Amino acid sequence: MTTLHDFKLPGIDGTERDLADLRGKTVLVVNVASRCGFTPQYKGLQQLHQELAPRGFTVLGVPANEFGAQEPGTNDEIRAFCETNYHVTFPMTAKTVVKGAGQSPLYQWLTSAATPAGDIKWNFEKFLINGRGEVVGRFGSGVSPESQELRSAIQSALG
C-alpha cells in the first residue's frame, strides 16, 4: 500500500523533500496559489500550523498553476510572496502539477486514495493525512482553515 511517506518532492528552496520525514505527523496537504480568491487562506493555514505543530501537525503547501494560471511565479517568487504577505513557516514544495498531463505521482495517489476520489477542482483543496501516511479526509477549496469541519477532522486525526 502506498502512503504519503513513499514520496519525495523538490522543496521550494530547491532541496529534496522526503515525505518519509513526516512519518508520525498529521499533515494537511494543500495545493496553493498566490493569485486566487482563496489565497487569504494562507493566513489560516499558518495559524493552524503554528497552533498545532507542538501536537505533531504540519501543513504542506504545494504551489500549482493548473487553475486559471493563478500561480505564475517562480519558486523564489512564490516563497517570497508567502513569507512577506503571510509569514508562512510551514514546508512548501516546488511548483507541482496537481491535475492533468504531467500530474505528479503524489497527486495521482492523493486523488485516488481520498474519498471522494477524483480530480482536484480548484486551488486550496485539502487532503488530511494521518501519522501512518494514510488519507483520512478531503476538503474542497471553500472549506476554510478556520472551519469547524476541518478543525474537528484534524483533532480526530491527531488523536
N, C-alpha and C positions, 0 to 999 in steps of 0.2 A: 504494500500500500504506500502511496506517495503522501508525504506531509510537507508542510512549509519548510521544514528543516532540510529537505532534499535539494533545495535550490540555492544558486549563487547568482548574484546580480552585481553589475558595476554600481558603486556608490556615486552619489552626486559629486563627490570630491575626486573621483577617478580611481579610487581604491576598490578592490573586490570586496563585496559584502556577502559573507557566507551566512545564510539564514539559519544554519545549524547553531549559530551563536545565540539565537533567540529561544533555544530549547528551554522549556520550563517557564517561559513568559507567555502571558496573554497578549496577543498582538492584534491591532486594528490596522489592516492593510487598506489604504485609501488611494485611488487614482486622483491626483490633484492637478489643478491648472491655475495659472496666475491671472487669467483674463476672463473669468467665468462669473456668472451671477452668484455661484456658491463659494467663490474664493474667500469671503469672510469667514467660512467655516474653519480656516486655518487657526483663527483665534481660539475657537472652542476645542479644536484638536490639540493645540498646545496646552490648553488648560487641563484637559483630560490627561495628557502625558505627564505633566508636572504633578498633578494631584495623585495619580495612581501609580506612578513609577516605583515608589517605595514598596508597593504591593506586588511588583512583578509584571507591570503593564507597560507596553510601549505602542506608539503609533509608528507605522512605517509608511511614509509618503512616497508615492510612485508618480512622478510627473508624466503626463501623457498628452499628446497633441491630436488625438483621434476625433475629438468632438468640437466642431466649429473652429479648429485651429486655434484654440484658446490657450495653448502653451507653446508659443513660437520660439521662445528664448533658448539660449544655450544653457548647459548645466550650470555654468558660472553665473549667468544672469538669473536663473531660477533660484539658485542658492542665495544670491544677494537680495533678491526680492523677498524671499521668505524670512531671512534674518532681519532685514531692515524694517519691513512692514508688519511682521507678525512674531518676531523674536523666536522663530522656530528652533528648537533644540532636538526634536525627535529625529531619528535617522531618515534619510531620504536616499532614494536610488537615483541613478542617472535616468534621463528621459527614456521611457519604455513604451513599446507598442502593446496596448492592452486589448485591442479589438481589430479584427480584420487581418489582412495579409501581413505576415511577419509578426503576428501575435506572440508575445513571449511565452515560453513554457510555463512560467509561474501563472500567468493569466489564463492559459489553456486549462491548467489544473484548477485554479480558483473557480472559474466559471462552470466547470463540470462537476466539481465536488460540492458546491454550495446548493442550498435549497432556497429558492428555486434555482435550477441550473439555467444557463443561457447567457448570451452576450450581455456585457455591460451596456447600460442605456445612456449614461452621461458621466460627466466629471463628478468626483466626490462620492462615488459608490463605495460602500464599505464592506469589508469581509472581516468577521471576527474569528480569530484563531485561538484555540486553547493551548495550554502548555505542552501538549503532546503533538502540536502542529496540525491539528485537525480543524477544518472549517466547521464552526458551530453557529454561525449567523451571517446573514447577508442583509444589508440595509441600503435602500435607494438614496439618491442624492438629496432628496428632500428631508431625510431624517438627519436632524442636526446633531452635533456632538453633545449638545445640552439636553437633548430629548430624553424623557424618562424611559422610552422604549430601548434606546441604545445603552443608556447608563445601567439599566436593570440587567440587560444581557451581559454587559461587561462584568458587573458584580457577580453574576452567576458563574461566568467563566473563570473568574478569579478564585471562586470557592469560598 
